[in-house]
Amino acid sequence: MLVASHTLAFARTIKFGVTAGPHAQIAEAIVPVAKANGLDIQVIEFSDGALIDPATNDGDLDANGFQHTPYLNRQNADRGLNLVAVGGRTVLLPMAGYSRKYKSVAELPEGAQVTIPNDPSNLGRALKLLEAGGLIKLTPGLTFNATELDIIDNPKKIKILPLETAQLPRSLEDVDFSVITSHFALSAGLNPSKDGILIEDKLSEYFCLIAVAEMNKDAPWVKTLVESYKSPEVKAFIEKTFSGNIVAGW
């Protein structure tokens, strides 16, 4: 158990926002570690992740832990929020592509229907994965900000269908291939490392993070929260529970 005597001088409860599923499971594992170090965490689960950053910005939540850097940057820019990341990277949920009909990307037919996330940061991430799989080529130099307009070659003439992320696992019954974030894949019973026929490399920009309102970034509880999350106990929980499908970044 980590020792954080500097935290024992205060006792408070913080509200920590997460999406239901893997992030909520991880948050619950943080609770006893933080409590032993003077910080009570109330985990608040959201079925709609789009509500979490505004709630953190407005003070209804003290912190959150569900998103990667491109998503946070997009939320700040598009919604006029003032959130910052604290403590570096937490976990990576690798994005993967799945098919009920085919066992490899090479088997996908001409004109295959491919569903991907429709939120901008994950859409670009999915397009980069399709490029890594040889299905499309994008304008050189682009990262997570790629859009469908940046496709410069599509040799199989695949039809890309952006959908709400929660709908992607269900779309597998109707399309040839779907690119799904691990959060929703795991929640739907899909195992990225076993069921995915295309999986991304461990790209550092897609590691998740802890975010707080900028005015809270130096609050004493933040250090305790970060240390509790990035503790040996939580890392062991992640490794045991998710069998390599979620990667601890510390």
C-alpha positions in Angstrom: 0.0 0.0 0.0 1.4 3.4 -0.9 2.2 5.8 1.9 1.2 9.4 1.4 1.4 11.1 4.7 1.0 14.4 3.0 -2.6 13.5 2.3 -3.6 12.6 5.8 -3.7 16.2 6.9 -7.0 16.6 5.0 -10.1 14.6 4.7 -12.6 15.2 2.0 -14.7 13.4 -0.6 -14.4 14.0 -4.3 -16.7 13.1 -7.1 -14.9 11.2 -9.8 -16.8 10.9 -13.2 -16.4 7.9 -15.4 -18.2 6.1 -18.2 -19.9 2.8 -17.2 -18.0 -0.3 -17.9 -14.2 -0.7 -17.7 -13.4 2.8 -16.5 -16.0 2.4 -13.7 -14.4 -0.9 -12.8 -11.0 0.7 -12.5 -12.4 3.6 -10.5 -13.9 1.2 -8.0 -10.4 -0.4 -7.6 -9.0 3.1 -6.8 -11.4 3.8 -4.0 -9.8 1.7 -1.2 -6.3 2.8 -2.1 -7.3 6.4 -1.9 -9.3 5.9 1.3 -6.2 4.5 3.0 -4.5 7.7 2.1 -7.1 10.2 3.4 -9.2 10.7 0.3 -12.8 9.4 -0.1 -13.8 9.0 -3.8 -17.5 8.9 -4.9 -17.5 7.2 -8.3 -20.2 8.7 -10.6 -21.0 6.6 -13.6 -22.3 8.1 -16.8 -23.9 6.3 -19.7 -23.2 9.3 -21.9 -19.6 10.3 -21.8 -20.3 13.6 -23.5 -21.8 14.9 -20.2 -18.7 14.2 -18.1 -16.4 17.1 -19.1 -19.0 19.8 -18.8 -19.9 18.5 -15.4 -16.3 18.6 -14.4 -15.9 22.1 -15.8 -19.0 23.3 -13.9 -17.9 21.8 -10.6 -20.5 19.1 -10.4 -17.6 16.6 -10.6 -14.1 17.2 -9.1 -12.3 15.0 -11.6 -12.8 12.5 -14.3 -11.0 9.5 -15.8 -12.3 8.2 -19.1 -10.8 10.0 -22.0 -7.7 10.4 -24.1 -5.8 13.6 -24.9 -7.3 14.2 -28.4 -10.8 13.9 -27.0 -10.1 16.3 -24.1 -8.6 18.8 -26.5 -11.6 18.6 -28.7 -14.0 19.0 -25.8 -12.1 22.1 -24.6 -12.1 23.7 -28.0 -15.6 22.8 -29.1 -17.4 23.5 -25.8 -15.3 26.3 -24.4 -14.2 24.2 -21.4 -11.1 24.8 -19.2 -10.0 21.4 -18.2 -6.4 20.1 -17.8 -4.8 16.7 -17.6 -3.0 15.9 -14.4 -0.5 13.1 -13.6 0.3 11.8 -17.0 -1.1 8.8 -18.8 -3.3 6.2 -17.1 -4.6 3.4 -19.3 -4.8 2.5 -23.0 -7.9 0.9 -24.4 -6.7 -0.2 -27.8 -9.0 0.3 -30.7 -9.7 -2.7 -32.9 -11.6 -3.8 -35.9 -14.1 -6.7 -35.8 -16.0 -8.8 -38.3 -18.7 -11.5 -37.9 -18.2 -12.5 -41.5 -14.4 -12.5 -42.2 -11.3 -13.7 -40.4 -8.9 -11.2 -41.8 -8.8 -7.7 -43.3 -7.6 -9.2 -46.5 -10.8 -11.1 -46.9 -13.0 -7.9 -46.9 -14.7 -7.6 -50.3 -14.8 -4.7 -52.6 -17.5 -2.3 -51.4 -17.4 -3.6 -47.9 -19.5 -1.7 -45.4 -17.3 -0.5 -42.5 -18.7 1.3 -39.4 -16.5 3.6 -37.3 -17.1 6.0 -34.4 -18.6 9.4 -35.4 -17.1 11.6 -32.7 -14.2 13.6 -34.3 -11.3 12.4 -32.2 -12.2 8.7 -32.4 -13.2 9.0 -36.1 -9.7 10.1 -37.0 -8.2 7.4 -34.8 -10.3 4.8 -36.6 -9.3 6.1 -40.0 -5.6 5.8 -39.0 -6.3 2.2 -38.0 -7.9 1.5 -41.4 -4.9 3.0 -43.0 -2.6 0.8 -40.9 -4.6 -2.2 -42.1 -4.1 -1.2 -45.8 -7.7 -0.4 -46.5 -7.3 3.3 -47.2 -4.6 5.9 -47.6 -4.8 9.3 -45.9 -3.1 12.6 -46.6 0.4 12.2 -45.2 1.2 13.8 -41.9 -2.2 13.6 -40.3 -2.9 12.0 -36.9 -6.1 11.9 -34.9 -7.5 15.0 -36.8 -8.0 13.0 -40.0 -11.5 13.1 -41.6 -13.1 11.2 -44.5 -12.1 14.1 -46.7 -8.5 13.2 -46.1 -8.8 9.8 -47.8 -6.7 9.9 -50.9 -6.9 6.2 -51.9 -9.6 3.6 -51.2 -8.6 0.6 -53.4 -11.4 -1.7 -52.2 -13.9 1.2 -52.4 -15.0 0.4 -48.9 -18.1 2.3 -47.7 -17.4 4.0 -44.4 -20.4 4.6 -42.1 -19.8 6.7 -39.0 -22.1 5.8 -36.1 -22.6 6.7 -32.5 -19.9 4.7 -30.6 -22.5 2.8 -28.5 -24.1 1.5 -31.7 -21.0 0.0 -33.2 -21.0 -3.4 -31.5 -24.7 -3.9 -32.7 -23.7 -2.9 -36.2 -21.5 -6.0 -36.5 -24.6 -8.0 -37.4 -25.4 -5.9 -40.4 -22.0 -4.8 -41.8 -18.8 -6.4 -42.9 -16.4 -4.7 -40.5 -16.6 -2.4 -37.5 -13.9 -0.4 -35.7 -14.8 -0.2 -32.1 -13.1 1.4 -29.1 -12.2 -1.1 -26.4 -14.5 0.5 -23.9 -17.6 -0.4 -25.9 -16.1 -3.7 -27.3 -15.4 -5.0 -23.8 -18.8 -3.9 -22.6 -20.3 -5.9 -25.5 -18.3 -9.0 -24.7 -15.8 -8.6 -27.4 -12.1 -9.3 -26.6 -9.9 -6.9 -28.6 -6.8 -9.1 -28.5 -8.6 -12.3 -29.4 -11.7 -11.2 -31.5 -10.2 -8.2 -33.3 -8.8 -8.9 -36.8 -7.1 -5.5 -36.8 -5.7 -3.8 -33.7 -3.8 -0.5 -33.2 -0.3 -0.2 -31.9 0.0 1.3 -28.4 0.0 4.9 -29.6 0.9 7.2 -26.7 -1.7 10.0 -27.7 -4.5 7.6 -27.0 -3.6 6.7 -23.4 -6.3 8.0 -21.1 -5.8 10.6 -18.5 -7.3 12.2 -15.4 -8.8 15.6 -16.0 -9.7 18.4 -13.6 -10.8 22.0 -13.9 -7.7 24.2 -14.2 -8.4 25.9 -10.9 -8.1 22.5 -9.2 -4.9 21.3 -10.7 -2.8 22.2 -7.7 -5.3 21.1 -5.1 -3.7 18.7 -2.5 -6.3 15.9 -3.3 -5.2 15.8 -6.9 -1.8 14.3 -6.0 -3.4 11.7 -3.9 -5.9 10.8 -6.6 -3.1 10.4 -9.2 -1.0 8.3 -6.8 -3.9 6.1 -5.9 -4.8 5.5 -9.5 -1.2 4.8 -10.5 -0.6 2.4 -7.6 0.6 -1.2 -7.7 -2.7 -2.4 -6.5 -4.7 -0.8 -9.3 -2.2 -2.0 -11.9 -2.5 -5.5 -10.6 -6.3 -5.2 -10.8 -6.1 -4.1 -14.4 -3.8 -6.8 -15.4 -5.9 -9.5 -13.7 -9.3 -8.2 -14.8 -8.7 -7.3 -18.4 -6.0 -9.8 -19.5 -4.0 -7.4 -21.6 -7.0 -5.8 -23.3 -6.5 -2.6 -21.2 -2.9 -1.5 -20.7 -1.6 0.3 -17.6 0.6 3.2 -18.6 2.8 3.2 -15.5 
